[in-house]
Amino acid sequence: RPAYRILDENGNLCPDAKEEVDIKVNDAQSLYKKMVTLQIMDQVLYEAQRQGRISFYMTTSGEEGVNIGSASALELKDTIFAQYREAGVLLWRGFTLQNFIDQCFSNCGDPGKGRQMPIHYGSKELNFQTISSPLTTQVT
C-alpha cells in the first residue's frame, strides 16, 4: 500500500483521501503527458540497449510520478543533483527527446561529446548537474 494515495487504479478519489488536490486540469494533463512520454522514451531506449545499439540504459519504471511531480514543484534556479533514474526531472525542465537520444548514442549532437556513459545526463542551461555512477557522492 502506498504511503499516501489520493486516486485509486481507476482514477477515483480514494475513500480515505483527506482532500482533493488543488490542481488545474491543464497542469494535471501536462504532468500526465510528461510521465507517459518518459515511459515511451524508456521503452525505446531500453530496447535500443537490448539490441546492442547503445551500451547502457536504466529505466525509470515506477518512478515517473516522483520524477515529474517533484520537478514541477521546483524552479529552474534550483540546482538538481540527480541520480540515473531521474530523467523525468530533465524532461520536465525542457530537455528534449532529441537531447536524450543524442546523449545515449554519443552522436554529434551530444553536448558531452561522448565523454559520459549513456544516461549520465547533464545540462548547465537547465541547472542539472551531470549524473555520476557512484551514488551519494554529493553527500558531505
Secondary structure by P-SEA (a helix, b strand, c coil): ccccccccccccccccccccccccaaaaaaaaaaaaaaaaaaaaaaaaaaacccccccccccaaaaaaaaaaacccccccccccccaaaaaaacccaaaaaaaaaccccccccccccccccccccccccccccccccccc
